[in-house]
Amino acid sequence: MDVLIKQATIISEGSPYHLKVKDILIQKGKIVEIEDSISTSGMKEIKAEGLYVSAGWIDMQGNIQDPGFEHKEDIQSATKAAAAGGFTKIVVSAISEPVRDSKSQLEYLKKNASPLVELLALGALSKGANGKELAELYDLKEAGAVGFSDGKKSVKNPNVLNRALLYTQAFDGLIFNFPHTEEVAYKGVMNEGETSTNLGLKGIPELAESLMVARDLNILEYTGGRLHFNSISTTKSLELIAKAKKDGLKVTCDVASYNLLLDETELNEFDTRYKTLPPLRSKATINDLIKGIKNETIDAICSDHTPEDVEEKMKEFDHAAFGIINLQTSFAAANTALKKKISIAEIIPFFTTKPASILGVTIAKIDIGEKAELTLFQPEKEFTFTKAQVLSKSKNSAFFNRKLIGNVVGIMNAGKTALN
């Protein structure tokens, strides 16, 4: 579809149009003209007050467990939610049924994906994600895997991580790990602290995360290789990662946008929509996470989109499943949390160039002749997210009826346009 974007502020580092307000003409999926004003007749125009445009956003962590758990989310519903949230690429968890530890499972994703939202598959780090024996990592890489992970089944066995980091160096593979020491977090359901004590709920200490971060960084220093931490949420973890980067280790990390905005006091009403892993932390820790964004210890912001059906959430708090859906609200949550702390031009790279650099994927600049893979948004517009707006199959959002700042207008990719 040919489209004319009217009067949009461009965010595209390295482009001569960066931070300029322009009209952008797109024909056959390519940018053909960028001017102060472009006049056409009969062409679809996109206009909005306070409109911005950037390269298409990348989500570093989408838990789309199709096949096996299609009743919670399938590829089609996740694609719709991702597009509505501004994402043109999603890194898809390896945890499905069966686990994505073979070429055929990656082919299933490719076969069922829409060209509008590209699915960047993670292959399982270990066979069956059981943490015991490495999967066929090279074969998975050849089949298109952008990295290797056992999802939120953290790598317990240090020798498995050791061997994975050594082996993947031969083809510059990327290892993901969610740092969570289950034995330390034992039966915990929320952040350990004053709030958990007052509520009488078993707490998950920050040590459960930072202990594994420290272990993994020690292994990385010994082996070499590339390591990415998903959903960092503690002060100590940031300190350890910052030092490792200074020491020259190839380590990166992301933070879930909900951990930048929501704190542990949301759980005062025992609402299971706020039961997440990593858990919602204290206000003091959130301030440190935001500092980690500002000083670039954190490399990307992710949704950590985790669909759960009603049966898994409508239980006593101790027994309810962890996780929230967040594809549609990820940017708005981060933008709301970071507003007045860093500029929108500084926020957007955490959704674009920074995750692209980690994953080794190409991201087009906004320039004449470039592919039009774009996200259109209004960073100043307030909106209230409602249950009726949910495009995921699951409805476990922590943001219902909450005012957020940062509205997504739509995306463009592969010659297609999806507007909200």
FENDADA-V614652 format. One record per backbone hydrogen bond with DSSP energy under -0.5 kcal/mol. NH is the residue of the N-H (numbers start at 1). CO is the residue of the C=O. E is the energy in kcal/mol with one decimal. If there is no record, write none. Layout:
nh:NH co:CO e:E
nh:NH co:CO e:E
//
This chain:
nh:3 co:26 e:-2.1
nh:4 co:44 e:-2.5
nh:5 co:3 e:-0.5
nh:5 co:24 e:-3.0
nh:6 co:4 e:-0.5
nh:6 co:46 e:-2.7
nh:8 co:22 e:-2.6
nh:9 co:51 e:-2.6
nh:10 co:8 e:-0.5
nh:10 co:20 e:-2.4
nh:11 co:53 e:-2.7
nh:12 co:10 e:-0.6
nh:15 co:12 e:-2.4
nh:18 co:15 e:-1.6
nh:19 co:10 e:-4.0
nh:20 co:17 e:-2.3
nh:22 co:8 e:-2.4
nh:22 co:20 e:-0.6
nh:23 co:35 e:-3.5
nh:24 co:5 e:-2.5
nh:25 co:33 e:-2.9
nh:26 co:3 e:-3.0
nh:26 co:24 e:-0.5
nh:27 co:30 e:-2.4
nh:30 co:27 e:-1.7
nh:31 co:370 e:-2.6
nh:32 co:25 e:-2.6
nh:32 co:30 e:-0.6
nh:33 co:25 e:-1.3
nh:35 co:23 e:-1.8
nh:44 co:2 e:-0.7
nh:46 co:4 e:-2.6
nh:47 co:45 e:-0.6
nh:51 co:48 e:-1.2
nh:52 co:377 e:-2.9
nh:53 co:9 e:-2.5
nh:54 co:375 e:-2.1
nh:55 co:11 e:-0.6
nh:56 co:373 e:-2.4
nh:57 co:86 e:-1.3
nh:58 co:351 e:-3.2
nh:59 co:89 e:-2.3
nh:60 co:58 e:-0.6
nh:62 co:91 e:-2.7
nh:63 co:61 e:-0.5
nh:63 co:305 e:-2.4
nh:64 co:62 e:-1.5
nh:65 co:63 e:-0.8
nh:66 co:64 e:-1.5
nh:67 co:65 e:-0.5
nh:69 co:65 e:-2.2
nh:72 co:69 e:-2.1
nh:73 co:69 e:-1.6
nh:78 co:74 e:-2.6
nh:79 co:75 e:-2.2
nh:80 co:76 e:-1.9
nh:81 co:77 e:-2.2
nh:82 co:78 e:-2.8
nh:83 co:79 e:-2.6
nh:84 co:80 e:-2.1
nh:85 co:81 e:-1.5
nh:86 co:83 e:-1.2
nh:87 co:82 e:-2.7
nh:88 co:57 e:-2.3
nh:89 co:57 e:-1.5
nh:90 co:118 e:-2.4
nh:91 co:59 e:-3.0
nh:92 co:90 e:-0.7
nh:92 co:120 e:-2.4
nh:93 co:62 e:-2.4
nh:96 co:94 e:-0.9
nh:97 co:67 e:-2.8
nh:100 co:94 e:-2.7
nh:101 co:99 e:-2.4
nh:105 co:102 e:-0.7
nh:106 co:102 e:-1.2
nh:107 co:103 e:-2.1
nh:108 co:104 e:-1.7
nh:109 co:105 e:-1.3
nh:110 co:106 e:-2.0
nh:111 co:107 e:-2.7
nh:112 co:108 e:-1.7
nh:113 co:109 e:-1.1
nh:117 co:114 e:-0.6
nh:118 co:88 e:-2.9
nh:120 co:90 e:-3.5
nh:120 co:118 e:-0.7
nh:121 co:119 e:-0.9
nh:122 co:92 e:-1.9
nh:123 co:147 e:-2.6
nh:124 co:100 e:-3.1
nh:127 co:133 e:-3.0
nh:129 co:126 e:-2.5
nh:130 co:127 e:-1.6
nh:135 co:125 e:-2.1
nh:136 co:101 e:-0.6
nh:137 co:135 e:-2.1
nh:140 co:136 e:-2.2
nh:141 co:137 e:-2.4
nh:142 co:138 e:-2.6
nh:143 co:139 e:-1.4
nh:144 co:141 e:-1.5
nh:145 co:140 e:-2.6
nh:146 co:121 e:-2.6
nh:147 co:121 e:-0.6
nh:148 co:174 e:-2.1
nh:149 co:123 e:-2.3
nh:153 co:150 e:-1.9
nh:154 co:152 e:-1.4
nh:156 co:154 e:-1.1
nh:158 co:156 e:-0.7
nh:160 co:157 e:-0.8
nh:161 co:157 e:-1.4
nh:162 co:158 e:-2.4
nh:163 co:159 e:-2.6
nh:164 co:160 e:-2.2
nh:165 co:161 e:-2.6
nh:166 co:162 e:-1.9
nh:167 co:163 e:-2.8
nh:168 co:164 e:-2.3
nh:169 co:165 e:-0.5
nh:169 co:166 e:-0.8
nh:170 co:167 e:-1.3
nh:171 co:168 e:-1.1
nh:172 co:169 e:-0.8
nh:173 co:168 e:-2.9
nh:175 co:173 e:-0.5
nh:175 co:226 e:-2.1
nh:176 co:148 e:-3.1
nh:177 co:228 e:-2.2
nh:178 co:151 e:-0.6
nh:179 co:177 e:-0.7
nh:179 co:230 e:-0.5
nh:180 co:178 e:-0.9
nh:181 co:208 e:-2.4
nh:182 co:180 e:-1.1
nh:184 co:181 e:-1.0
nh:185 co:181 e:-2.2
nh:188 co:185 e:-3.5
nh:189 co:202 e:-3.0
nh:190 co:202 e:-1.1
nh:191 co:280 e:-0.6
nh:192 co:204 e:-1.9
nh:197 co:193 e:-2.0
nh:198 co:194 e:-2.5
nh:199 co:195 e:-2.1
nh:200 co:196 e:-1.0
nh:201 co:196 e:-2.1
nh:204 co:190 e:-3.4
nh:205 co:203 e:-0.7
nh:208 co:205 e:-1.7
nh:209 co:206 e:-1.3
nh:210 co:206 e:-2.2
nh:211 co:207 e:-2.5
nh:213 co:209 e:-2.1
nh:214 co:210 e:-2.6
nh:215 co:211 e:-2.0
nh:216 co:212 e:-3.0
nh:217 co:213 e:-2.4
nh:218 co:214 e:-1.9
nh:219 co:215 e:-2.1
nh:220 co:216 e:-2.7
nh:221 co:217 e:-2.3
nh:222 co:218 e:-1.5
nh:223 co:219 e:-2.7
nh:224 co:220 e:-2.9
nh:227 co:250 e:-2.3
nh:228 co:175 e:-3.1
nh:229 co:252 e:-2.5
nh:230 co:177 e:-1.9
nh:230 co:228 e:-0.5
nh:232 co:254 e:-2.9
nh:238 co:234 e:-1.6
nh:239 co:235 e:-2.1
nh:240 co:236 e:-2.5
nh:241 co:237 e:-2.6
nh:242 co:238 e:-2.7
nh:243 co:239 e:-2.0
nh:244 co:240 e:-2.2
nh:245 co:241 e:-2.5
nh:246 co:242 e:-2.1
nh:247 co:243 e:-2.0
nh:248 co:245 e:-1.6
nh:249 co:244 e:-2.5
nh:251 co:249 e:-1.6
nh:252 co:227 e:-2.1
nh:254 co:229 e:-2.0
nh:255 co:300 e:-1.7
nh:257 co:302 e:-2.5
nh:259 co:256 e:-1.4
nh:260 co:257 e:-1.3
nh:261 co:257 e:-0.7
nh:261 co:258 e:-0.6
nh:262 co:258 e:-2.6
nh:264 co:281 e:-2.3
nh:266 co:263 e:-2.1
nh:267 co:264 e:-1.8
nh:268 co:265 e:-1.7
nh:269 co:266 e:-0.7
nh:270 co:267 e:-2.4
nh:272 co:270 e:-0.6
nh:274 co:271 e:-1.9
nh:275 co:272 e:-1.6
nh:276 co:274 e:-1.0
nh:286 co:282 e:-2.2
nh:287 co:283 e:-2.1
nh:288 co:284 e:-1.4
nh:289 co:285 e:-2.3
nh:290 co:286 e:-2.4
nh:291 co:287 e:-1.8
nh:292 co:288 e:-1.9
nh:293 co:289 e:-1.4
nh:294 co:290 e:-2.4
nh:295 co:291 e:-2.8
nh:296 co:293 e:-1.0
nh:297 co:292 e:-1.3
nh:298 co:292 e:-2.3
nh:299 co:253 e:-2.3
nh:300 co:253 e:-1.0
nh:301 co:350 e:-1.8
nh:302 co:255 e:-2.6
nh:304 co:61 e:-0.8
nh:305 co:61 e:-1.1
nh:306 co:324 e:-3.3
nh:307 co:63 e:-0.7
nh:312 co:309 e:-0.7
nh:313 co:309 e:-1.2
nh:314 co:310 e:-3.1
nh:315 co:313 e:-2.0
nh:319 co:316 e:-1.6
nh:320 co:316 e:-1.3
nh:320 co:317 e:-0.6
nh:321 co:312 e:-2.7
nh:323 co:275 e:-2.0
nh:324 co:304 e:-0.5
nh:325 co:396 e:-1.7
nh:330 co:326 e:-1.5
nh:333 co:329 e:-2.8
nh:334 co:330 e:-2.1
nh:335 co:331 e:-3.2
nh:336 co:332 e:-2.5
nh:337 co:333 e:-2.0
nh:338 co:334 e:-2.4
nh:339 co:335 e:-1.5
nh:341 co:338 e:-2.4
nh:342 co:338 e:-1.9
nh:346 co:343 e:-0.8
nh:347 co:343 e:-1.6
nh:348 co:344 e:-2.3
nh:350 co:347 e:-1.9
nh:351 co:348 e:-2.4
nh:352 co:348 e:-0.8
nh:354 co:349 e:-2.4
nh:355 co:349 e:-0.6
nh:356 co:352 e:-2.0
nh:357 co:353 e:-2.0
nh:358 co:354 e:-1.8
nh:359 co:355 e:-2.4
nh:360 co:356 e:-1.5
nh:361 co:356 e:-1.8
nh:367 co:365 e:-1.3
nh:369 co:31 e:-3.5
nh:370 co:367 e:-1.9
nh:372 co:29 e:-2.7
nh:373 co:371 e:-1.5
nh:374 co:372 e:-0.7
nh:374 co:412 e:-1.8
nh:375 co:54 e:-2.4
nh:376 co:410 e:-3.0
nh:377 co:52 e:-2.2
nh:378 co:407 e:-3.3
nh:381 co:378 e:-1.2
nh:383 co:404 e:-2.3
nh:385 co:383 e:-0.5
nh:385 co:402 e:-1.2
nh:389 co:386 e:-1.2
nh:390 co:387 e:-1.3
nh:394 co:72 e:-0.8
nh:397 co:395 e:-2.1
nh:401 co:385 e:-3.4
nh:402 co:399 e:-1.7
nh:404 co:383 e:-2.9
nh:405 co:332 e:-0.6
nh:406 co:381 e:-3.0
nh:406 co:404 e:-0.5
nh:407 co:378 e:-2.2
nh:409 co:376 e:-2.3
nh:409 co:407 e:-0.5
nh:410 co:376 e:-1.8
nh:411 co:418 e:-2.3
nh:412 co:374 e:-2.4
nh:413 co:416 e:-2.4
nh:416 co:413 e:-2.4
nh:418 co:411 e:-2.5
nh:420 co:409 e:-2.9
//
